[in-house]
């Protein structure tokens, strides 16, 4: 049971995607609860830097990483 509200979860996978592992369960619960879940620390660092600079959502430009 979650008593408070989470803004996001940081969960870095270490030993695969087997559904019996705690990390898998945490990531699945995050998705089912619509809580953003970061699985790479470089992404969390980029978020922190954007928040620190005061970047607003309207200042961002989406990038299709499939074409990089």
CHARMM internal coordinates of N, CA and C (Angstrom, degrees):
IC EDIT
DIST 1 N 1 CA 1.4456
DIST 1 CA 1 C 1.5290
ANGL 1 N 1 CA 1 C 108.95
DIST 1 C 2 N 1.3075
ANGL 1 CA 1 C 2 N 116.77
DIHE 1 N 1 CA 1 C 2 N 131.48
DIST 2 N 2 CA 1.4555
ANGL 1 C 2 N 2 CA 122.45
DIHE 1 CA 1 C 2 N 2 CA 178.26
DIST 2 CA 2 C 1.5241
ANGL 2 N 2 CA 2 C 108.34
DIHE 1 C 2 N 2 CA 2 C -94.96
DIST 2 C 3 N 1.3259
ANGL 2 CA 2 C 3 N 116.31
DIHE 2 N 2 CA 2 C 3 N 125.04
DIST 3 N 3 CA 1.4580
ANGL 2 C 3 N 3 CA 120.18
DIHE 2 CA 2 C 3 N 3 CA -177.27
DIST 3 CA 3 C 1.5153
ANGL 3 N 3 CA 3 C 113.30
DIHE 2 C 3 N 3 CA 3 C -90.86
DIST 3 C 4 N 1.3367
ANGL 3 CA 3 C 4 N 116.76
DIHE 3 N 3 CA 3 C 4 N -26.85
DIST 4 N 4 CA 1.4513
ANGL 3 C 4 N 4 CA 120.59
DIHE 3 CA 3 C 4 N 4 CA -179.92
DIST 4 CA 4 C 1.5154
ANGL 4 N 4 CA 4 C 110.16
DIHE 3 C 4 N 4 CA 4 C -119.32
DIST 4 C 5 N 1.3092
ANGL 4 CA 4 C 5 N 115.82
DIHE 4 N 4 CA 4 C 5 N -174.41
DIST 5 N 5 CA 1.4529
ANGL 4 C 5 N 5 CA 120.26
DIHE 4 CA 4 C 5 N 5 CA 178.98
DIST 5 CA 5 C 1.5237
ANGL 5 N 5 CA 5 C 109.03
DIHE 4 C 5 N 5 CA 5 C -105.12
DIST 5 C 6 N 1.3178
ANGL 5 CA 5 C 6 N 115.34
DIHE 5 N 5 CA 5 C 6 N 131.16
DIST 6 N 6 CA 1.4583
ANGL 5 C 6 N 6 CA 120.80
DIHE 5 CA 5 C 6 N 6 CA 178.09
DIST 6 CA 6 C 1.5202
ANGL 6 N 6 CA 6 C 109.94
DIHE 5 C 6 N 6 CA 6 C -95.24
DIST 6 C 7 N 1.3286
ANGL 6 CA 6 C 7 N 116.59
DIHE 6 N 6 CA 6 C 7 N 138.70
DIST 7 N 7 CA 1.4568
ANGL 6 C 7 N 7 CA 121.02
DIHE 6 CA 6 C 7 N 7 CA 175.26
DIST 7 CA 7 C 1.5170
ANGL 7 N 7 CA 7 C 110.37
DIHE 6 C 7 N 7 CA 7 C -82.39
DIST 7 C 8 N 1.3322
ANGL 7 CA 7 C 8 N 115.93
DIHE 7 N 7 CA 7 C 8 N -39.47
DIST 8 N 8 CA 1.4563
ANGL 7 C 8 N 8 CA 121.48
DIHE 7 CA 7 C 8 N 8 CA 177.00
DIST 8 CA 8 C 1.5205
ANGL 8 N 8 CA 8 C 109.13
DIHE 7 C 8 N 8 CA 8 C -165.62
DIST 8 C 9 N 1.3286
ANGL 8 CA 8 C 9 N 115.11
DIHE 8 N 8 CA 8 C 9 N 167.84
DIST 9 N 9 CA 1.4594
ANGL 8 C 9 N 9 CA 122.17
DIHE 8 CA 8 C 9 N 9 CA 179.39
DIST 9 CA 9 C 1.5180
ANGL 9 N 9 CA 9 C 108.06
DIHE 8 C 9 N 9 CA 9 C -123.33
DIST 9 C 10 N 1.3248
ANGL 9 CA 9 C 10 N 116.52
DIHE 9 N 9 CA 9 C 10 N 140.23
DIST 10 N 10 CA 1.4595
ANGL 9 C 10 N 10 CA 122.02
DIHE 9 CA 9 C 10 N 10 CA 171.42
DIST 10 CA 10 C 1.5230
ANGL 10 N 10 CA 10 C 106.07
DIHE 9 C 10 N 10 CA 10 C -110.39
DIST 10 C 11 N 1.3290
ANGL 10 CA 10 C 11 N 116.41
DIHE 10 N 10 CA 10 C 11 N 117.32
DIST 11 N 11 CA 1.4545
ANGL 10 C 11 N 11 CA 121.54
DIHE 10 CA 10 C 11 N 11 CA -178.09
DIST 11 CA 11 C 1.5220
ANGL 11 N 11 CA 11 C 108.25
DIHE 10 C 11 N 11 CA 11 C -142.92
DIST 11 C 12 N 1.3251
ANGL 11 CA 11 C 12 N 116.43
DIHE 11 N 11 CA 11 C 12 N 104.97
DIST 12 N 12 CA 1.4611
ANGL 11 C 12 N 12 CA 120.20
DIHE 11 CA 11 C 12 N 12 CA -177.45
DIST 12 CA 12 C 1.5221
ANGL 12 N 12 CA 12 C 109.22
DIHE 11 C 12 N 12 CA 12 C -96.48
DIST 12 C 13 N 1.3378
ANGL 12 CA 12 C 13 N 117.11
DIHE 12 N 12 CA 12 C 13 N 116.26
DIST 13 N 13 CA 1.4714
ANGL 12 C 13 N 13 CA 120.80
DIHE 12 CA 12 C 13 N 13 CA -179.98
DIST 13 CA 13 C 1.5280
ANGL 13 N 13 CA 13 C 110.92
DIHE 12 C 13 N 13 CA 13 C -61.34
DIST 13 C 14 N 1.3438
ANGL 13 CA 13 C 14 N 116.01
DIHE 13 N 13 CA 13 C 14 N 139.77
DIST 14 N 14 CA 1.4577
ANGL 13 C 14 N 14 CA 120.08
DIHE 13 CA 13 C 14 N 14 CA -179.00
DIST 14 CA 14 C 1.5233
ANGL 14 N 14 CA 14 C 113.24
DIHE 13 C 14 N 14 CA 14 C -120.81
DIST 14 C 15 N 1.3093
ANGL 14 CA 14 C 15 N 118.06
DIHE 14 N 14 CA 14 C 15 N -35.34
DIST 15 N 15 CA 1.4672
ANGL 14 C 15 N 15 CA 119.42
DIHE 14 CA 14 C 15 N 15 CA -173.89
DIST 15 CA 15 C 1.5191
ANGL 15 N 15 CA 15 C 111.88
DIHE 14 C 15 N 15 CA 15 C -131.90
DIST 15 C 16 N 1.3164
ANGL 15 CA 15 C 16 N 116.40
DIHE 15 N 15 CA 15 C 16 N 47.96
DIST 16 N 16 CA 1.4533
ANGL 15 C 16 N 16 CA 119.24
DIHE 15 CA 15 C 16 N 16 CA 175.07
DIST 16 CA 16 C 1.5017
ANGL 16 N 16 CA 16 C 114.75
DIHE 15 C 16 N 16 CA 16 C 90.20
DIST 16 C 17 N 1.3232
ANGL 16 CA 16 C 17 N 113.89
DIHE 16 N 16 CA 16 C 17 N -170.20
DIST 17 N 17 CA 1.4591
ANGL 16 C 17 N 17 CA 120.88
DIHE 16 CA 16 C 17 N 17 CA -172.00
DIST 17 CA 17 C 1.5289
ANGL 17 N 17 CA 17 C 112.22
DIHE 16 C 17 N 17 CA 17 C -116.59
DIST 17 C 18 N 1.3049
ANGL 17 CA 17 C 18 N 117.36
DIHE 17 N 17 CA 17 C 18 N 30.88
DIST 18 N 18 CA 1.4600
ANGL 17 C 18 N 18 CA 119.47
DIHE 17 CA 17 C 18 N 18 CA -178.71
DIST 18 CA 18 C 1.5174
ANGL 18 N 18 CA 18 C 109.72
DIHE 17 C 18 N 18 CA 18 C -72.00
DIST 18 C 19 N 1.3301
ANGL 18 CA 18 C 19 N 115.58
DIHE 18 N 18 CA 18 C 19 N 131.94
DIST 19 N 19 CA 1.4695
ANGL 18 C 19 N 19 CA 119.63
DIHE 18 CA 18 C 19 N 19 CA -171.68
DIST 19 CA 19 C 1.5266
ANGL 19 N 19 CA 19 C 114.62
DIHE 18 C 19 N 19 CA 19 C -69.14
DIST 19 C 20 N 1.3155
ANGL 19 CA 19 C 20 N 119.15
DIHE 19 N 19 CA 19 C 20 N -8.24
DIST 20 N 20 CA 1.4666
ANGL 19 C 20 N 20 CA 119.96
DIHE 19 CA 19 C 20 N 20 CA 177.47
DIST 20 CA 20 C 1.5322
ANGL 20 N 20 CA 20 C 111.47
DIHE 19 C 20 N 20 CA 20 C -86.46
DIST 20 C 21 N 1.3147
ANGL 20 CA 20 C 21 N 118.34
DIHE 20 N 20 CA 20 C 21 N -11.01
DIST 21 N 21 CA 1.4619
ANGL 20 C 21 N 21 CA 122.08
DIHE 20 CA 20 C 21 N 21 CA -178.38
DIST 21 CA 21 C 1.5303
ANGL 21 N 21 CA 21 C 110.75
DIHE 20 C 21 N 21 CA 21 C -79.40
DIST 21 C 22 N 1.3087
ANGL 21 CA 21 C 22 N 116.35
DIHE 21 N 21 CA 21 C 22 N 146.56
DIST 22 N 22 CA 1.4659
ANGL 21 C 22 N 22 CA 121.60
DIHE 21 CA 21 C 22 N 22 CA -178.38
DIST 22 CA 22 C 1.5299
ANGL 22 N 22 CA 22 C 112.06
DIHE 21 C 22 N 22 CA 22 C -59.19
DIST 22 C 23 N 1.3324
ANGL 22 CA 22 C 23 N 116.99
DIHE 22 N 22 CA 22 C 23 N -42.81
DIST 23 N 23 CA 1.4588
ANGL 22 C 23 N 23 CA 120.45
DIHE 22 CA 22 C 23 N 23 CA -179.10
DIST 23 CA 23 C 1.5149
ANGL 23 N 23 CA 23 C 111.95
DIHE 22 C 23 N 23 CA 23 C -59.20
DIST 23 C 24 N 1.3219
ANGL 23 CA 23 C 24 N 116.59
DIHE 23 N 23 CA 23 C 24 N -41.21
DIST 24 N 24 CA 1.4693
ANGL 23 C 24 N 24 CA 121.14
DIHE 23 CA 23 C 24 N 24 CA 177.90
DIST 24 CA 24 C 1.5264
ANGL 24 N 24 CA 24 C 109.36
DIHE 23 C 24 N 24 CA 24 C -61.05
DIST 24 C 25 N 1.3249
ANGL 24 CA 24 C 25 N 115.92
DIHE 24 N 24 CA 24 C 25 N -46.20
DIST 25 N 25 CA 1.4748
ANGL 24 C 25 N 25 CA 120.42
DIHE 24 CA 24 C 25 N 25 CA -178.83
DIST 25 CA 25 C 1.5288
ANGL 25 N 25 CA 25 C 111.15
DIHE 24 C 25 N 25 CA 25 C -62.55
DIST 25 C 26 N 1.3349
ANGL 25 CA 25 C 26 N 116.42
DIHE 25 N 25 CA 25 C 26 N -40.18
DIST 26 N 26 CA 1.4664
ANGL 25 C 26 N 26 CA 120.73
DIHE 25 CA 25 C 26 N 26 CA 179.45
DIST 26 CA 26 C 1.5259
ANGL 26 N 26 CA 26 C 110.54
DIHE 25 C 26 N 26 CA 26 C -63.94
DIST 26 C 27 N 1.3437
ANGL 26 CA 26 C 27 N 116.52
DIHE 26 N 26 CA 26 C 27 N -46.52
DIST 27 N 27 CA 1.4705
ANGL 26 C 27 N 27 CA 119.95
DIHE 26 CA 26 C 27 N 27 CA -179.75
DIST 27 CA 27 C 1.5229
ANGL 27 N 27 CA 27 C 110.79
DIHE 26 C 27 N 27 CA 27 C -64.04
DIST 27 C 28 N 1.3109
ANGL 27 CA 27 C 28 N 117.32
DIHE 27 N 27 CA 27 C 28 N -40.96
DIST 28 N 28 CA 1.4677
ANGL 27 C 28 N 28 CA 121.00
DIHE 27 CA 27 C 28 N 28 CA 179.28
DIST 28 CA 28 C 1.5317
ANGL 28 N 28 CA 28 C 110.63
DIHE 27 C 28 N 28 CA 28 C -63.48
DIST 28 C 29 N 1.3257
ANGL 28 CA 28 C 29 N 117.13
DIHE 28 N 28 CA 28 C 29 N -45.37
DIST 29 N 29 CA 1.4669
ANGL 28 C 29 N 29 CA 121.21
DIHE 28 CA 28 C 29 N 29 CA 178.58
DIST 29 CA 29 C 1.5232
ANGL 29 N 29 CA 29 C 110.73
DIHE 28 C 29 N 29 CA 29 C -61.54
DIST 29 C 30 N 1.3273
ANGL 29 CA 29 C 30 N 116.67
DIHE 29 N 29 CA 29 C 30 N -38.20
DIST 30 N 30 CA 1.4643
ANGL 29 C 30 N 30 CA 120.19
DIHE 29 CA 29 C 30 N 30 CA 177.68
DIST 30 CA 30 C 1.5174
ANGL 30 N 30 CA 30 C 110.56
DIHE 29 C 30 N 30 CA 30 C -60.79
DIST 30 C 31 N 1.3204
ANGL 30 CA 30 C 31 N 116.68
DIHE 30 N 30 CA 30 C 31 N -47.57
DIST 31 N 31 CA 1.4740
ANGL 30 C 31 N 31 CA 120.59
DIHE 30 CA 30 C 31 N 31 CA 179.77
DIST 31 CA 31 C 1.5244
ANGL 31 N 31 CA 31 C 110.69
DIHE 30 C 31 N 31 CA 31 C -62.39
DIST 31 C 32 N 1.3261
ANGL 31 CA 31 C 32 N 116.33
DIHE 31 N 31 CA 31 C 32 N -46.95
DIST 32 N 32 CA 1.4699
ANGL 31 C 32 N 32 CA 120.44
DIHE 31 CA 31 C 32 N 32 CA -179.24
DIST 32 CA 32 C 1.5230
ANGL 32 N 32 CA 32 C 112.06
DIHE 31 C 32 N 32 CA 32 C -63.94
DIST 32 C 33 N 1.3327
ANGL 32 CA 32 C 33 N 116.99
DIHE 32 N 32 CA 32 C 33 N -28.24
DIST 33 N 33 CA 1.4690
ANGL 32 C 33 N 33 CA 121.65
DIHE 32 CA 32 C 33 N 33 CA -178.81
DIST 33 CA 33 C 1.5276
ANGL 33 N 33 CA 33 C 112.39
DIHE 32 C 33 N 33 CA 33 C -94.99
DIST 33 C 34 N 1.3303
ANGL 33 CA 33 C 34 N 116.18
DIHE 33 N 33 CA 33 C 34 N 1.94
DIST 34 N 34 CA 1.4660
ANGL 33 C 34 N 34 CA 122.70
DIHE 33 CA 33 C 34 N 34 CA -179.15
DIST 34 CA 34 C 1.5296
ANGL 34 N 34 CA 34 C 111.93
DIHE 33 C 34 N 34 CA 34 C 59.08
DIST 34 C 35 N 1.3307
ANGL 34 CA 34 C 35 N 115.53
DIHE 34 N 34 CA 34 C 35 N 39.58
DIST 35 N 35 CA 1.4626
ANGL 34 C 35 N 35 CA 122.47
DIHE 34 CA 34 C 35 N 35 CA 176.38
DIST 35 CA 35 C 1.5257
ANGL 35 N 35 CA 35 C 106.96
DIHE 34 C 35 N 35 CA 35 C -104.56
DIST 35 C 36 N 1.3366
ANGL 35 CA 35 C 36 N 118.32
DIHE 35 N 35 CA 35 C 36 N 125.34
DIST 36 N 36 CA 1.4625
ANGL 35 C 36 N 36 CA 119.50
DIHE 35 CA 35 C 36 N 36 CA 178.43
DIST 36 CA 36 C 1.5350
ANGL 36 N 36 CA 36 C 110.50
DIHE 35 C 36 N 36 CA 36 C -56.76
DIST 36 C 37 N 1.3364
ANGL 36 CA 36 C 37 N 115.43
DIHE 36 N 36 CA 36 C 37 N 136.93
DIST 37 N 37 CA 1.4560
ANGL 36 C 37 N 37 CA 121.07
DIHE 36 CA 36 C 37 N 37 CA -179.26
DIST 37 CA 37 C 1.5213
ANGL 37 N 37 CA 37 C 108.87
DIHE 36 C 37 N 37 CA 37 C -128.15
DIST 37 C 38 N 1.3152
ANGL 37 CA 37 C 38 N 115.91
DIHE 37 N 37 CA 37 C 38 N 117.42
DIST 38 N 38 CA 1.4610
ANGL 37 C 38 N 38 CA 121.46
DIHE 37 CA 37 C 38 N 38 CA 178.91
DIST 38 CA 38 C 1.5238
ANGL 38 N 38 CA 38 C 108.37
DIHE 37 C 38 N 38 CA 38 C -94.30
DIST 38 C 39 N 1.3361
ANGL 38 CA 38 C 39 N 116.40
DIHE 38 N 38 CA 38 C 39 N 130.95
DIST 39 N 39 CA 1.4594
ANGL 38 C 39 N 39 CA 120.79
DIHE 38 CA 38 C 39 N 39 CA -178.02
DIST 39 CA 39 C 1.5228
ANGL 39 N 39 CA 39 C 112.27
DIHE 38 C 39 N 39 CA 39 C -113.62
DIST 39 C 40 N 1.3242
ANGL 39 CA 39 C 40 N 117.25
DIHE 39 N 39 CA 39 C 40 N 6.75
DIST 40 N 40 CA 1.4623
ANGL 39 C 40 N 40 CA 121.23
DIHE 39 CA 39 C 40 N 40 CA 177.66
DIST 40 CA 40 C 1.5291
ANGL 40 N 40 CA 40 C 108.70
DIHE 39 C 40 N 40 CA 40 C -140.21
DIST 40 C 41 N 1.3175
ANGL 40 CA 40 C 41 N 115.52
DIHE 40 N 40 CA 40 C 41 N 133.58
DIST 41 N 41 CA 1.4674
ANGL 40 C 41 N 41 CA 119.74
DIHE 40 CA 40 C 41 N 41 CA -176.41
DIST 41 CA 41 C 1.5258
ANGL 41 N 41 CA 41 C 112.48
DIHE 40 C 41 N 41 CA 41 C -68.30
DIST 41 C 42 N 1.3392
ANGL 41 CA 41 C 42 N 118.60
DIHE 41 N 41 CA 41 C 42 N -27.78
DIST 42 N 42 CA 1.4658
ANGL 41 C 42 N 42 CA 119.14
DIHE 41 CA 41 C 42 N 42 CA 178.11
DIST 42 CA 42 C 1.5222
ANGL 42 N 42 CA 42 C 111.08
DIHE 41 C 42 N 42 CA 42 C -66.23
DIST 42 C 43 N 1.3202
ANGL 42 CA 42 C 43 N 116.89
DIHE 42 N 42 CA 42 C 43 N -31.32
DIST 43 N 43 CA 1.4640
ANGL 42 C 43 N 43 CA 120.60
DIHE 42 CA 42 C 43 N 43 CA 177.08
DIST 43 CA 43 C 1.5254
ANGL 43 N 43 CA 43 C 110.49
DIHE 42 C 43 N 43 CA 43 C -70.10
DIST 43 C 44 N 1.3166
ANGL 43 CA 43 C 44 N 117.20
DIHE 43 N 43 CA 43 C 44 N -40.53
DIST 44 N 44 CA 1.4665
ANGL 43 C 44 N 44 CA 121.82
DIHE 43 CA 43 C 44 N 44 CA 177.01
DIST 44 CA 44 C 1.5261
ANGL 44 N 44 CA 44 C 109.77
DIHE 43 C 44 N 44 CA 44 C -63.03
DIST 44 C 45 N 1.3306
ANGL 44 CA 44 C 45 N 116.18
DIHE 44 N 44 CA 44 C 45 N -40.38
DIST 45 N 45 CA 1.4640
ANGL 44 C 45 N 45 CA 120.21
DIHE 44 CA 44 C 45 N 45 CA 178.15
DIST 45 CA 45 C 1.5290
ANGL 45 N 45 CA 45 C 110.91
DIHE 44 C 45 N 45 CA 45 C -62.63
DIST 45 C 46 N 1.3342
ANGL 45 CA 45 C 46 N 117.11
DIHE 45 N 45 CA 45 C 46 N -41.79
DIST 46 N 46 CA 1.4688
ANGL 45 C 46 N 46 CA 120.94
DIHE 45 CA 45 C 46 N 46 CA 178.03
DIST 46 CA 46 C 1.5327
ANGL 46 N 46 CA 46 C 110.57
DIHE 45 C 46 N 46 CA 46 C -63.31
DIST 46 C 47 N 1.3269
ANGL 46 CA 46 C 47 N 117.19
DIHE 46 N 46 CA 46 C 47 N -40.62
DIST 47 N 47 CA 1.4634
ANGL 46 C 47 N 47 CA 121.02
DIHE 46 CA 46 C 47 N 47 CA 177.11
DIST 47 CA 47 C 1.5255
ANGL 47 N 47 CA 47 C 110.46
DIHE 46 C 47 N 47 CA 47 C -61.84
DIST 47 C 48 N 1.3326
ANGL 47 CA 47 C 48 N 116.06
DIHE 47 N 47 CA 47 C 48 N -46.65
DIST 48 N 48 CA 1.4652
ANGL 47 C 48 N 48 CA 120.80
DIHE 47 CA 47 C 48 N 48 CA 179.98
DIST 48 CA 48 C 1.5250
ANGL 48 N 48 CA 48 C 110.91
DIHE 47 C 48 N 48 CA 48 C -58.94
DIST 48 C 49 N 1.3287
ANGL 48 CA 48 C 49 N 116.50
DIHE 48 N 48 CA 48 C 49 N -45.15
DIST 49 N 49 CA 1.4656
ANGL 48 C 49 N 49 CA 120.47
DIHE 48 CA 48 C 49 N 49 CA -179.86
DIST 49 CA 49 C 1.5299
ANGL 49 N 49 CA 49 C 110.90
DIHE 48 C 49 N 49 CA 49 C -62.74
DIST 49 C 50 N 1.3282
ANGL 49 CA 49 C 50 N 116.98
DIHE 49 N 49 CA 49 C 50 N -40.97
DIST 50 N 50 CA 1.4654
ANGL 49 C 50 N 50 CA 120.32
DIHE 49 CA 49 C 50 N 50 CA 179.01
DIST 50 CA 50 C 1.5274
ANGL 50 N 50 CA 50 C 110.75
DIHE 49 C 50 N 50 CA 50 C -64.84
DIST 50 C 51 N 1.3291
ANGL 50 CA 50 C 51 N 116.84
DIHE 50 N 50 CA 50 C 51 N -42.40
DIST 51 N 51 CA 1.4651
ANGL 50 C 51 N 51 CA 120.46
DIHE 50 CA 50 C 51 N 51 CA 178.88
DIST 51 CA 51 C 1.5246
ANGL 51 N 51 CA 51 C 110.96
DIHE 50 C 51 N 51 CA 51 C -66.30
DIST 51 C 52 N 1.3266
ANGL 51 CA 51 C 52 N 116.03
DIHE 51 N 51 CA 51 C 52 N -40.42
DIST 52 N 52 CA 1.4607
ANGL 51 C 52 N 52 CA 120.63
DIHE 51 CA 51 C 52 N 52 CA 179.75
DIST 52 CA 52 C 1.5269
ANGL 52 N 52 CA 52 C 111.37
DIHE 51 C 52 N 52 CA 52 C -62.17
DIST 52 C 53 N 1.3334
ANGL 52 CA 52 C 53 N 117.23
DIHE 52 N 52 CA 52 C 53 N -36.82
DIST 53 N 53 CA 1.4661
ANGL 52 C 53 N 53 CA 122.59
DIHE 52 CA 52 C 53 N 53 CA 179.93
DIST 53 CA 53 C 1.5209
ANGL 53 N 53 CA 53 C 112.24
DIHE 52 C 53 N 53 CA 53 C -79.89
DIST 53 C 54 N 1.3256
ANGL 53 CA 53 C 54 N 117.33
DIHE 53 N 53 CA 53 C 54 N -9.74
DIST 54 N 54 CA 1.4514
ANGL 53 C 54 N 54 CA 120.30
DIHE 53 CA 53 C 54 N 54 CA -178.42
DIST 54 CA 54 C 1.5271
ANGL 54 N 54 CA 54 C 113.18
DIHE 53 C 54 N 54 CA 54 C 78.34
DIST 54 C 55 N 1.3294
ANGL 54 CA 54 C 55 N 117.05
DIHE 54 N 54 CA 54 C 55 N 23.35
DIST 55 N 55 CA 1.4612
ANGL 54 C 55 N 55 CA 121.15
DIHE 54 CA 54 C 55 N 55 CA -179.91
DIST 55 CA 55 C 1.5224
ANGL 55 N 55 CA 55 C 110.17
DIHE 54 C 55 N 55 CA 55 C -62.22
DIST 55 C 56 N 1.3170
ANGL 55 CA 55 C 56 N 115.39
DIHE 55 N 55 CA 55 C 56 N 134.39
DIST 56 N 56 CA 1.4618
ANGL 55 C 56 N 56 CA 121.28
DIHE 55 CA 55 C 56 N 56 CA 178.39
DIST 56 CA 56 C 1.5309
ANGL 56 N 56 CA 56 C 109.21
DIHE 55 C 56 N 56 CA 56 C -101.96
DIST 56 C 57 N 1.3175
ANGL 56 CA 56 C 57 N 115.37
DIHE 56 N 56 CA 56 C 57 N 154.64
DIST 57 N 57 CA 1.4642
ANGL 56 C 57 N 57 CA 120.73
DIHE 56 CA 56 C 57 N 57 CA -177.97
DIST 57 CA 57 C 1.5228
ANGL 57 N 57 CA 57 C 111.89
DIHE 56 C 57 N 57 CA 57 C -56.28
DIST 57 C 58 N 1.3153
ANGL 57 CA 57 C 58 N 117.07
DIHE 57 N 57 CA 57 C 58 N -38.91
DIST 58 N 58 CA 1.4680
ANGL 57 C 58 N 58 CA 120.05
DIHE 57 CA 57 C 58 N 58 CA -178.61
DIST 58 CA 58 C 1.5347
ANGL 58 N 58 CA 58 C 112.54
DIHE 57 C 58 N 58 CA 58 C -69.51
DIST 58 C 59 N 1.3344
ANGL 58 CA 58 C 59 N 117.33
DIHE 58 N 58 CA 58 C 59 N -14.33
DIST 59 N 59 CA 1.4645
ANGL 58 C 59 N 59 CA 121.39
DIHE 58 CA 58 C 59 N 59 CA 177.38
DIST 59 CA 59 C 1.5279
ANGL 59 N 59 CA 59 C 112.79
DIHE 58 C 59 N 59 CA 59 C -85.39
DIST 59 C 60 N 1.3260
ANGL 59 CA 59 C 60 N 116.59
DIHE 59 N 59 CA 59 C 60 N -7.50
DIST 60 N 60 CA 1.4627
ANGL 59 C 60 N 60 CA 121.14
DIHE 59 CA 59 C 60 N 60 CA -176.07
DIST 60 CA 60 C 1.5247
ANGL 60 N 60 CA 60 C 111.52
DIHE 59 C 60 N 60 CA 60 C -92.71
DIST 60 C 61 N 1.3196
ANGL 60 CA 60 C 61 N 115.23
DIHE 60 N 60 CA 60 C 61 N 149.58
DIST 61 N 61 CA 1.4578
ANGL 60 C 61 N 61 CA 121.81
DIHE 60 CA 60 C 61 N 61 CA 175.71
DIST 61 CA 61 C 1.5251
ANGL 61 N 61 CA 61 C 108.25
DIHE 60 C 61 N 61 CA 61 C -119.80
DIST 61 C 62 N 1.3418
ANGL 61 CA 61 C 62 N 117.57
DIHE 61 N 61 CA 61 C 62 N 121.72
DIST 62 N 62 CA 1.4637
ANGL 61 C 62 N 62 CA 119.92
DIHE 61 CA 61 C 62 N 62 CA 179.43
DIST 62 CA 62 C 1.5276
ANGL 62 N 62 CA 62 C 111.06
DIHE 61 C 62 N 62 CA 62 C -63.28
DIST 62 C 63 N 1.3249
ANGL 62 CA 62 C 63 N 115.97
DIHE 62 N 62 CA 62 C 63 N 144.77
DIST 63 N 63 CA 1.4585
ANGL 62 C 63 N 63 CA 122.26
DIHE 62 CA 62 C 63 N 63 CA 178.44
DIST 63 CA 63 C 1.5152
ANGL 63 N 63 CA 63 C 108.05
DIHE 62 C 63 N 63 CA 63 C -125.94
DIST 63 C 64 N 1.3252
ANGL 63 CA 63 C 64 N 116.97
DIHE 63 N 63 CA 63 C 64 N 129.69
DIST 64 N 64 CA 1.4503
ANGL 63 C 64 N 64 CA 122.33
DIHE 63 CA 63 C 64 N 64 CA 176.32
DIST 64 CA 64 C 1.5214
ANGL 64 N 64 CA 64 C 108.10
DIHE 63 C 64 N 64 CA 64 C -81.60
DIST 64 C 65 N 1.3291
ANGL 64 CA 64 C 65 N 117.33
DIHE 64 N 64 CA 64 C 65 N 103.12
DIST 65 N 65 CA 1.4566
ANGL 64 C 65 N 65 CA 120.07
DIHE 64 CA 64 C 65 N 65 CA -175.69
DIST 65 CA 65 C 1.5276
ANGL 65 N 65 CA 65 C 112.17
DIHE 64 C 65 N 65 CA 65 C -72.09
DIST 65 C 66 N 1.3280
ANGL 65 CA 65 C 66 N 116.95
DIHE 65 N 65 CA 65 C 66 N -9.44
DIST 66 N 66 CA 1.4515
ANGL 65 C 66 N 66 CA 120.71
DIHE 65 CA 65 C 66 N 66 CA 177.09
DIST 66 CA 66 C 1.5181
ANGL 66 N 66 CA 66 C 113.03
DIHE 65 C 66 N 66 CA 66 C -73.66
DIST 66 C 67 N 1.3281
ANGL 66 CA 66 C 67 N 117.23
DIHE 66 N 66 CA 66 C 67 N -14.48
DIST 67 N 67 CA 1.4752
ANGL 66 C 67 N 67 CA 120.68
DIHE 66 CA 66 C 67 N 67 CA -178.45
DIST 67 CA 67 C 1.5163
ANGL 67 N 67 CA 67 C 112.92
DIHE 66 C 67 N 67 CA 67 C -112.47
DIST 67 C 68 N 1.3150
ANGL 67 CA 67 C 68 N 117.03
DIHE 67 N 67 CA 67 C 68 N 6.43
DIST 68 N 68 CA 1.4689
ANGL 67 C 68 N 68 CA 120.12
DIHE 67 CA 67 C 68 N 68 CA 179.84
DIST 68 CA 68 C 1.5092
ANGL 68 N 68 CA 68 C 109.34
DIHE 67 C 68 N 68 CA 68 C -80.64
END
COOR INIT
IC SEED 1 N 1 CA 1 C
IC BUILD
